[in-house]
């Protein structure tokens, strides 16, 4: 009888150790975002890139992109879907 009570008490004690308390919901302070998170206009959407963005690099090899877009139907379809 004493052993049964000891086993029950031990099970209850071990069961109490498995209780998980959910963490409190917290929000980070503004200082944790660094200088970029506090900048004026930080939540503004960026402007879309120009239609021929590869020309910005001024690289003669990037002109191959123009040629590839002209002859490759898969790229045109992907661009239309985008």
Backbone as CSV, one residue per row, in Angstrom:
resi,resn,N_x,N_y,N_z,CA_x,CA_y,CA_z,C_x,C_y,C_z
1,UNK,0.826,-1.189,0.000,0.000,0.000,0.000,0.870,1.253,0.000
2,UNK,1.902,1.228,0.832,2.813,2.371,0.916,3.544,2.567,-0.402
3,UNK,3.895,1.441,-1.032,4.601,1.522,-2.298,3.701,2.132,-3.375
4,UNK,2.416,1.811,-3.385,1.472,2.340,-4.361,1.359,3.849,-4.201
5,UNK,1.296,4.340,-2.959,1.227,5.783,-2.729,2.512,6.474,-3.179
6,UNK,3.632,5.805,-2.942,4.911,6.378,-3.369,4.977,6.476,-4.890
7,UNK,4.510,5.451,-5.599,4.523,5.457,-7.058,3.592,6.546,-7.583
8,UNK,2.402,6.691,-6.985,1.467,7.727,-7.413,2.050,9.120,-7.184
9,UNK,2.682,9.325,-6.024,3.291,10.620,-5.730,4.439,10.902,-6.692
10,UNK,5.203,9.899,-7.022,6.309,10.064,-7.959,5.783,10.398,-9.347
11,UNK,4.704,9.767,-9.777,4.125,10.062,-11.089,3.579,11.486,-11.132
12,UNK,2.939,11.917,-10.071,2.432,13.284,-10.024,3.568,14.300,-10.043
13,UNK,4.627,14.014,-9.326,5.770,14.927,-9.286,6.436,15.020,-10.661
14,UNK,6.598,13.890,-11.337,7.213,13.910,-12.656,6.283,14.545,-13.680
15,UNK,4.995,14.361,-13.521,4.037,14.987,-14.418,4.051,16.500,-14.291
16,UNK,4.294,17.003,-13.115,4.356,18.449,-12.918,5.565,19.042,-13.620
17,UNK,6.608,18.259,-13.798,7.812,18.761,-14.461,7.606,18.906,-15.972
18,UNK,6.614,18.243,-16.525,6.421,18.300,-17.964,5.472,19.411,-18.387
19,UNK,4.957,20.163,-17.455,4.051,21.247,-17.797,4.831,22.349,-18.489
20,UNK,4.341,22.773,-19.647,5.016,23.806,-20.421,4.181,25.080,-20.360
21,UNK,4.803,26.141,-19.964,4.134,27.435,-19.923,4.486,28.173,-21.209
22,UNK,3.489,28.605,-21.979,3.812,29.319,-23.223,4.494,30.651,-22.912
23,UNK,5.455,31.033,-23.748,6.155,32.298,-23.495,5.231,33.491,-23.729
24,UNK,5.531,34.554,-23.043,4.755,35.772,-23.216,5.034,36.369,-24.590
25,UNK,3.998,36.886,-25.221,4.174,37.538,-26.520,4.840,38.889,-26.299
26,UNK,5.931,39.089,-26.980,6.654,40.345,-26.840,6.904,40.955,-28.204
27,UNK,7.061,42.232,-28.238,7.438,42.921,-29.467,8.813,43.528,-29.249
28,UNK,9.663,43.461,-30.261,11.002,44.006,-30.087,10.950,45.528,-29.979
29,UNK,11.815,46.091,-29.183,11.847,47.550,-29.085,12.338,48.156,-30.396
30,UNK,11.943,49.396,-30.697,12.377,50.022,-31.951,13.899,50.099,-32.082
31,UNK,14.593,50.177,-30.971,16.056,50.278,-31.050,16.688,48.996,-31.579
32,UNK,15.971,47.859,-31.519,16.556,46.608,-31.993,16.554,46.513,-33.514
33,UNK,15.811,47.378,-34.181,15.760,47.347,-35.636,16.973,48.012,-36.271
34,UNK,17.729,48.728,-35.506,18.902,49.386,-36.039,18.547,50.655,-36.795
35,UNK,19.516,51.275,-37.424,19.260,52.538,-38.100,18.349,52.401,-39.314
36,UNK,18.303,51.216,-39.937,17.491,51.071,-41.137,16.008,50.971,-40.800
37,UNK,15.679,50.376,-39.674,14.289,50.242,-39.288,13.685,51.553,-38.831
38,UNK,14.535,52.493,-38.416,14.039,53.767,-37.929,14.133,54.865,-38.983
39,UNK,14.665,54.536,-40.132,14.853,55.543,-41.171,13.498,56.040,-41.672
40,UNK,13.462,57.261,-42.089,12.244,57.828,-42.639,11.935,57.121,-43.951
41,UNK,10.722,56.684,-44.109,10.327,55.980,-45.324,10.779,54.542,-45.364
42,UNK,11.092,53.941,-44.217,11.577,52.566,-44.205,10.500,51.587,-44.642
43,UNK,9.241,51.940,-44.503,8.156,51.036,-44.869,7.589,51.345,-46.245
44,UNK,8.294,52.107,-47.049,7.825,52.481,-48.373,8.243,51.395,-49.361
45,UNK,7.335,51.030,-50.241,7.651,50.036,-51.265,8.674,50.606,-52.242
46,UNK,9.659,49.804,-52.641,10.640,50.296,-53.621,10.010,50.435,-55.002
47,UNK,10.595,51.285,-55.789,10.109,51.485,-57.159,10.434,50.244,-57.987
48,UNK,9.584,49.875,-58.921,9.887,48.706,-59.760,11.096,48.989,-60.645
49,UNK,11.830,47.952,-60.986,12.996,48.162,-61.845,12.567,48.583,-63.237
50,UNK,13.455,49.247,-63.972,13.120,49.610,-65.351,12.881,48.360,-66.193
51,UNK,12.173,48.524,-67.291,11.825,47.364,-68.108,13.069,46.679,-68.679
52,UNK,14.090,47.401,-69.007,15.332,46.801,-69.513,16.445,47.052,-68.494
53,UNK,16.281,46.464,-67.312,17.190,46.705,-66.199,18.620,46.284,-66.483
54,UNK,18.811,45.313,-67.370,20.167,44.832,-67.647,21.013,45.882,-68.350
55,UNK,20.419,46.867,-68.971,21.193,47.927,-69.627,21.878,48.844,-68.604
56,UNK,21.411,48.821,-67.358,22.025,49.651,-66.314,23.473,49.248,-66.039
57,UNK,23.831,47.994,-66.340,25.182,47.515,-66.093,26.164,47.947,-67.173
58,UNK,25.660,48.409,-68.299,26.494,48.869,-69.409,27.547,47.819,-69.781
59,UNK,27.079,46.601,-69.894,27.953,45.487,-70.231,27.539,44.973,-71.611
60,UNK,28.483,44.891,-72.562,28.112,44.433,-73.908,27.520,43.026,-73.906
61,UNK,27.931,42.188,-72.959,27.377,40.832,-72.911,25.912,40.835,-72.477
62,UNK,25.493,41.888,-71.771,24.098,41.923,-71.326,23.149,42.205,-72.484
63,UNK,23.664,42.642,-73.616,22.800,42.850,-74.765,22.283,41.515,-75.301
64,UNK,22.939,40.418,-74.903,22.449,39.095,-75.277,21.068,38.845,-74.682
65,UNK,20.754,39.485,-73.584,19.436,39.332,-72.959,18.362,39.871,-73.893
66,UNK,18.625,41.007,-74.519,17.655,41.559,-75.474,17.420,40.591,-76.620
67,UNK,18.490,40.034,-77.117,18.380,39.089,-78.229,17.649,37.818,-77.773
68,UNK,17.939,37.340,-76.571,17.284,36.137,-76.061,15.794,36.376,-75.847
69,UNK,15.437,37.542,-75.361,14.018,37.858,-75.176,13.282,37.905,-76.502
70,UNK,13.975,38.340,-77.542,13.330,38.467,-78.855,13.057,37.107,-79.493
71,UNK,13.914,36.126,-79.275,13.773,34.852,-79.981,13.268,33.708,-79.100
72,UNK,13.277,33.840,-77.795,12.907,32.748,-76.908,11.471,32.936,-76.431
73,UNK,10.598,32.077,-76.873,9.182,32.212,-76.503,8.948,31.862,-75.035
74,UNK,9.751,30.970,-74.477,9.578,30.609,-73.065,9.816,31.822,-72.165
75,UNK,10.840,32.598,-72.486,11.132,33.787,-71.690,10.018,34.809,-71.843
76,UNK,9.476,34.960,-73.048,8.364,35.907,-73.246,7.139,35.479,-72.467
77,UNK,6.867,34.182,-72.445,5.716,33.694,-71.703,5.938,33.907,-70.200
78,UNK,7.143,33.624,-69.724,7.449,33.823,-68.302,7.347,35.294,-67.949
79,UNK,7.832,36.163,-68.826,7.753,37.608,-68.590,6.302,38.073,-68.587
80,UNK,5.484,37.521,-69.472,4.065,37.871,-69.497,3.368,37.395,-68.220
81,UNK,3.753,36.227,-67.735,3.154,35.717,-66.493,3.594,36.530,-65.295
82,UNK,4.806,37.020,-65.357,5.332,37.823,-64.244,4.601,39.145,-64.195
